[in-house]
Amino acid sequence: MPRPTRAALAALALVAAIGMTGCSSTVSMDPAADANDPACADVTSLLPGNLAGESRRWTDAQATGAWGDPAAVLFTCGVEPIGPTTLPCQTVNGVDWVIDESDAPKYRVTSYGRVPAVEVYLDNDVVSSADVLDGISLLVSRLPTDGATCLAREDADTSD
């Protein structure tokens, strides 16, 4: 019986690799304007393999992350920092997060007072927002602060 050639083995390996990639497709995302900020690289290189019970998936954009199949959590570093807002704000592990529930149960959560900022989209029907924020806040706390912090509505200066 003839021995397989290198070309045949390489072709077989390629077919196997293509077959395995079909099991976990890449999540298509757009990079944020400041995705190339070195601080984003520091954070995204440490993103967890599992978040709120969901496995991490490959993404096709710099400074992004995704978990779940279908994706239940989308993470983007390098978004434009948001200014003062009346949206609810919650502090988790030293990071302030502004929570936009206008498309509930899908939430957009944005870091506040961090430059560059991080934006997270999550499906609250699949994952707990508390678990997601608890799982990433220590990493996001590595981003530089700009001095802005969340205030209770009654503590905000609204005299203009």
N, C-alpha and C positions, 0 to 999 in steps of 0.2 A: 504494500500500500504506500503510495507516495506521501511524503511529508508536506504539510501546508507551507506555502511560501510566505514570506514576510508581507507581501502585498495582500494576500488572502487574509492573513491574521489582522492586518491593519483595517481592511474593509469590514471584517467581522466586528472589530472593536468600535468602529465608527457607527455601524448599524446598532450595536448595543447602546452606545452613548445617546444616539438620537432617540431610541426607544425609551430610555430612562428619562430624558428631558421632557417627554410628553406627560409624565406623571406629575410634574410640578412646574407649571408654566411661569414664565417671568411676568411680573406685574409691571405694566407700562405706566410710568409716572413722568411728570415734567419736573425738571430741576427748578429750584427757587433761584431768584436773581443773584443771591449771594451764596449759592451752594458751594462755590470754590473757596469760601472762607476757611482757613486752616482750623479754626475752632470747630467748624462743622465736621471736618475730617476726624478730629479727636473724638467727637461724640459718636458719630455714626460707625466708626471702627469698633466701638465697644457695645453696640446694640445687642440685646440678648437674643439667643436662638429661640427662646420661648417667651411669650408675653401674654399674660392673662389667659393661659392655657392654650394659646394658638402658636403654631410653629412659624418661624420666619421663612419668608420666601425671597427669591431674587427679585430685584427691581432693575430697571434699565436707566435710571437717572442718578446722578451724583447726589450724595448726601440725603438719601431716602431709605426708608425701610418699610416692609409690609409683613403682616402676620395674618394667618388664616387662609383657608381655601374654600370658598372665595374670600378675598381679603376683607377682614373685619377691622383692621387697624392700618392706617397709612400715616407714615411719619415723614416730614420734610423739614430739613434744617436749612436756614438761609433766607427765610421769608422776611418781608419788611416788618420791623417791629410795629406793633399797634400802639396807638395813643390812648389817652384816657377814654373810658367807655362806661356806660351804665350796665353793661352785661355783667352777670355774676362772675366773681373771681374767687378762686380757691387756692390756698397755699398747701403744697404737698412737698415734704422733704426740702423745704427752703426755696422752692420754686413757685412763683405765682402763675396761675393759669386762668385765662379768661375763657369762659365756657359759653359757646353759642349753641343754644338748644332749639333754634328756629326751624330746624329740619328733623326734629326728634322722630324716631329714636337714633338718628344719625347726628352725631355731635361734631362740631369743629371746636377744638381746644387749642389755644395759642398761648405760648409763654409770654409773660408780661415782665418788662424790665430786663430782658436779656437781649444782647446784640452779638451775633445774629439771633433772630427769633426762630422758634420751632413751632410748626403747626401740625396737629394730629387730627385726623378724621377717624372716628370710631363708630361702629355700629353697636349701640347699647343693647340691642336684642341678642347679640352674640357674645359680647364681652362687657365686663364691668368697667365703667370709666375710672372708678377708684383703683382697680387692679392695674389698668393701663398706666395711669399717672404714677402710681406707686412704683411700677416697674421701670419707668424711664426718668423720673424726676432727679434721681441722684446723678445720672449721666448729664442731664440738661443743666444741672447746677454747676457744671464745669464751664459753661459759657459765661463770658464776661457780663457783668451787670451795668446798667446805665443809671442806676440810682432810683428808678421808678419802682414803686411797690403798690400793691392793691390796698385800697382804703375802703372802709365801710362807708356806705352812702352818706351817713350822718356826719362822717369825718371829712368828707370832701369839701373843698372850698369852691363854692359855686357862685361866688360874687364876681361878676364880670361886668 
